[in-house]
Amino acid sequence: MNSQICSNRLTFTKLALSDWELIRSIYSNPTLMAHIGSTMSEEAIRSNFEKELAPWSTDATHWLTWIIRETDTGNDIGLISICTRDREKLTAETGFILLEAAKGKGYATEALTCIMNFAATTYGFQKFTAVCSEEHIASRRVLEKAGMTLDKIVPDSTEINGKMVNDCFYSLER
């Protein structure tokens, strides 16, 4: 697998040991996790981090994660991941988290489009899915700008910080 992927303004590198502090800071940040889930303990973050460092193939059950960096500055701006959800129909779920300073610049749409194109070309994925809370309007816009369509809204689907939220399920067929 390519160790680095590039889009117009972004560079994506596969998750590495040196990314621990960034990952820890993302998953323990209540603001970044507000629409995703509860913040995680350091032990839970470490466990997931170690799983995602393992070699990846379409048969893997863990996420393939890339760190997103601004190409011009080299600054970390977030992460984006894929995980195989259906091997027979070659379907991957996608997910992304951007740091606060990177929001509102079109980076999430650029990253999602780039990684879906890469995953389709490199791994043969034919369908992409994503889930986000109904109230997370910014993520819903990103998914739609990247070409995904809303398939369904499931009421009271996920608990985030003690509150049940509706989940929006999106997909894109290639």
Contacts in CASP RR format, 6 or more apart in sequence:
PFRMAT RR
TARGET T0000
AUTHOR 0000-0000-0000
METHOD contacts of the structure
MODEL  1
MNSQICSNRLTFTKLALSDWELIRSIYSNPTLMAHIGSTMSEEAIRSNFE
KELAPWSTDATHWLTWIIRETDTGNDIGLISICTRDREKLTAETGFILLE
AAKGKGYATEALTCIMNFAATTYGFQKFTAVCSEEHIASRRVLEKAGMTL
DKIVPDSTEINGKMVNDCFYSLER
1 14 0 8 1.000
1 56 0 8 1.000
1 122 0 8 1.000
2 118 0 8 1.000
2 122 0 8 1.000
3 13 0 8 1.000
3 14 0 8 1.000
4 11 0 8 1.000
4 12 0 8 1.000
4 13 0 8 1.000
5 11 0 8 1.000
5 12 0 8 1.000
5 13 0 8 1.000
5 66 0 8 1.000
5 114 0 8 1.000
5 115 0 8 1.000
5 118 0 8 1.000
6 12 0 8 1.000
6 71 0 8 1.000
7 110 0 8 1.000
7 111 0 8 1.000
7 113 0 8 1.000
7 114 0 8 1.000
8 110 0 8 1.000
9 70 0 8 1.000
9 71 0 8 1.000
9 72 0 8 1.000
9 107 0 8 1.000
9 110 0 8 1.000
10 68 0 8 1.000
10 69 0 8 1.000
10 70 0 8 1.000
10 71 0 8 1.000
10 77 0 8 1.000
10 107 0 8 1.000
10 110 0 8 1.000
10 111 0 8 1.000
10 114 0 8 1.000
11 68 0 8 1.000
11 69 0 8 1.000
11 70 0 8 1.000
11 71 0 8 1.000
11 74 0 8 1.000
12 66 0 8 1.000
12 67 0 8 1.000
12 68 0 8 1.000
12 69 0 8 1.000
12 80 0 8 1.000
12 111 0 8 1.000
12 114 0 8 1.000
12 115 0 8 1.000
13 66 0 8 1.000
13 67 0 8 1.000
13 69 0 8 1.000
14 64 0 8 1.000
14 65 0 8 1.000
14 66 0 8 1.000
15 23 0 8 1.000
15 49 0 8 1.000
15 52 0 8 1.000
15 53 0 8 1.000
15 65 0 8 1.000
15 66 0 8 1.000
15 67 0 8 1.000
15 79 0 8 1.000
16 53 0 8 1.000
16 67 0 8 1.000
17 53 0 8 1.000
19 67 0 8 1.000
19 76 0 8 1.000
20 49 0 8 1.000
22 67 0 8 1.000
22 76 0 8 1.000
22 78 0 8 1.000
22 79 0 8 1.000
23 45 0 8 1.000
23 49 0 8 1.000
23 79 0 8 1.000
24 42 0 8 1.000
24 45 0 8 1.000
24 46 0 8 1.000
24 49 0 8 1.000
26 32 0 8 1.000
26 33 0 8 1.000
26 78 0 8 1.000
26 79 0 8 1.000
26 97 0 8 1.000
26 99 0 8 1.000
27 33 0 8 1.000
27 39 0 8 1.000
27 40 0 8 1.000
27 44 0 8 1.000
27 45 0 8 1.000
27 48 0 8 1.000
28 39 0 8 1.000
28 40 0 8 1.000
28 42 0 8 1.000
28 45 0 8 1.000
29 39 0 8 1.000
30 39 0 8 1.000
31 100 0 8 1.000
32 97 0 8 1.000
32 99 0 8 1.000
32 100 0 8 1.000
33 39 0 8 1.000
33 40 0 8 1.000
34 160 0 8 1.000
34 161 0 8 1.000
35 132 0 8 1.000
35 133 0 8 1.000
35 135 0 8 1.000
35 136 0 8 1.000
35 139 0 8 1.000
35 160 0 8 1.000
35 165 0 8 1.000
36 97 0 8 1.000
36 133 0 8 1.000
36 160 0 8 1.000
37 158 0 8 1.000
37 160 0 8 1.000
37 161 0 8 1.000
38 160 0 8 1.000
38 161 0 8 1.000
38 162 0 8 1.000
40 48 0 8 1.000
51 62 0 8 1.000
51 63 0 8 1.000
52 62 0 8 1.000
52 63 0 8 1.000
52 64 0 8 1.000
52 65 0 8 1.000
52 81 0 8 1.000
54 60 0 8 1.000
54 62 0 8 1.000
56 62 0 8 1.000
56 64 0 8 1.000
58 84 0 8 1.000
58 87 0 8 1.000
58 90 0 8 1.000
58 123 0 8 1.000
58 124 0 8 1.000
58 125 0 8 1.000
59 84 0 8 1.000
59 87 0 8 1.000
60 83 0 8 1.000
60 84 0 8 1.000
61 83 0 8 1.000
61 84 0 8 1.000
62 83 0 8 1.000
63 81 0 8 1.000
63 82 0 8 1.000
63 83 0 8 1.000
64 81 0 8 1.000
64 82 0 8 1.000
64 83 0 8 1.000
65 79 0 8 1.000
65 80 0 8 1.000
65 81 0 8 1.000
66 79 0 8 1.000
66 80 0 8 1.000
66 81 0 8 1.000
66 115 0 8 1.000
67 76 0 8 1.000
67 78 0 8 1.000
67 79 0 8 1.000
68 76 0 8 1.000
68 77 0 8 1.000
68 78 0 8 1.000
68 79 0 8 1.000
68 80 0 8 1.000
68 96 0 8 1.000
68 98 0 8 1.000
68 102 0 8 1.000
68 107 0 8 1.000
68 111 0 8 1.000
69 75 0 8 1.000
69 76 0 8 1.000
69 77 0 8 1.000
70 77 0 8 1.000
70 102 0 8 1.000
76 99 0 8 1.000
77 98 0 8 1.000
77 99 0 8 1.000
77 101 0 8 1.000
77 102 0 8 1.000
77 107 0 8 1.000
78 96 0 8 1.000
78 97 0 8 1.000
78 98 0 8 1.000
78 99 0 8 1.000
78 102 0 8 1.000
79 96 0 8 1.000
79 97 0 8 1.000
80 94 0 8 1.000
80 95 0 8 1.000
80 96 0 8 1.000
80 111 0 8 1.000
80 112 0 8 1.000
80 115 0 8 1.000
81 94 0 8 1.000
81 95 0 8 1.000
81 96 0 8 1.000
82 92 0 8 1.000
82 93 0 8 1.000
82 94 0 8 1.000
82 95 0 8 1.000
82 115 0 8 1.000
82 119 0 8 1.000
82 125 0 8 1.000
82 128 0 8 1.000
83 92 0 8 1.000
83 93 0 8 1.000
84 90 0 8 1.000
84 91 0 8 1.000
84 92 0 8 1.000
85 91 0 8 1.000
85 92 0 8 1.000
85 93 0 8 1.000
85 129 0 8 1.000
86 127 0 8 1.000
89 126 0 8 1.000
89 127 0 8 1.000
90 123 0 8 1.000
90 124 0 8 1.000
90 125 0 8 1.000
90 126 0 8 1.000
90 127 0 8 1.000
91 125 0 8 1.000
91 126 0 8 1.000
91 127 0 8 1.000
91 128 0 8 1.000
91 129 0 8 1.000
92 119 0 8 1.000
92 123 0 8 1.000
92 125 0 8 1.000
92 127 0 8 1.000
92 128 0 8 1.000
92 129 0 8 1.000
93 128 0 8 1.000
93 129 0 8 1.000
93 130 0 8 1.000
93 131 0 8 1.000
94 112 0 8 1.000
94 115 0 8 1.000
94 116 0 8 1.000
94 128 0 8 1.000
94 129 0 8 1.000
94 130 0 8 1.000
95 112 0 8 1.000
95 130 0 8 1.000
96 108 0 8 1.000
96 111 0 8 1.000
96 112 0 8 1.000
96 142 0 8 1.000
98 107 0 8 1.000
98 108 0 8 1.000
103 138 0 8 1.000
104 138 0 8 1.000
106 142 0 8 1.000
108 138 0 8 1.000
108 139 0 8 1.000
108 142 0 8 1.000
109 142 0 8 1.000
109 145 0 8 1.000
109 146 0 8 1.000
112 142 0 8 1.000
112 143 0 8 1.000
112 146 0 8 1.000
113 146 0 8 1.000
116 125 0 8 1.000
116 128 0 8 1.000
116 146 0 8 1.000
116 172 0 8 1.000
119 125 0 8 1.000
119 128 0 8 1.000
120 126 0 8 1.000
120 174 0 8 1.000
125 174 0 8 1.000
126 173 0 8 1.000
126 174 0 8 1.000
127 171 0 8 1.000
127 172 0 8 1.000
127 173 0 8 1.000
127 174 0 8 1.000
128 148 0 8 1.000
128 171 0 8 1.000
128 172 0 8 1.000
128 174 0 8 1.000
129 169 0 8 1.000
129 170 0 8 1.000
129 171 0 8 1.000
129 172 0 8 1.000
130 143 0 8 1.000
130 148 0 8 1.000
130 169 0 8 1.000
130 170 0 8 1.000
130 171 0 8 1.000
131 167 0 8 1.000
131 168 0 8 1.000
131 169 0 8 1.000
131 170 0 8 1.000
132 139 0 8 1.000
132 140 0 8 1.000
132 143 0 8 1.000
132 167 0 8 1.000
132 168 0 8 1.000
132 170 0 8 1.000
133 139 0 8 1.000
133 158 0 8 1.000
133 160 0 8 1.000
133 165 0 8 1.000
133 166 0 8 1.000
133 167 0 8 1.000
133 168 0 8 1.000
134 140 0 8 1.000
134 153 0 8 1.000
134 165 0 8 1.000
134 166 0 8 1.000
134 167 0 8 1.000
134 168 0 8 1.000
135 165 0 8 1.000
135 166 0 8 1.000
140 150 0 8 1.000
140 168 0 8 1.000
140 170 0 8 1.000
143 170 0 8 1.000
144 150 0 8 1.000
144 170 0 8 1.000
146 172 0 8 1.000
147 172 0 8 1.000
148 170 0 8 1.000
148 171 0 8 1.000
148 172 0 8 1.000
149 170 0 8 1.000
149 171 0 8 1.000
149 172 0 8 1.000
150 168 0 8 1.000
150 169 0 8 1.000
150 170 0 8 1.000
151 169 0 8 1.000
151 170 0 8 1.000
151 171 0 8 1.000
152 168 0 8 1.000
152 169 0 8 1.000
153 166 0 8 1.000
153 167 0 8 1.000
153 168 0 8 1.000
153 169 0 8 1.000
154 166 0 8 1.000
154 167 0 8 1.000
154 169 0 8 1.000
155 166 0 8 1.000
156 164 0 8 1.000
156 165 0 8 1.000
156 166 0 8 1.000
157 164 0 8 1.000
157 165 0 8 1.000
157 166 0 8 1.000
157 167 0 8 1.000
158 164 0 8 1.000
158 165 0 8 1.000
158 167 0 8 1.000
159 165 0 8 1.000
END
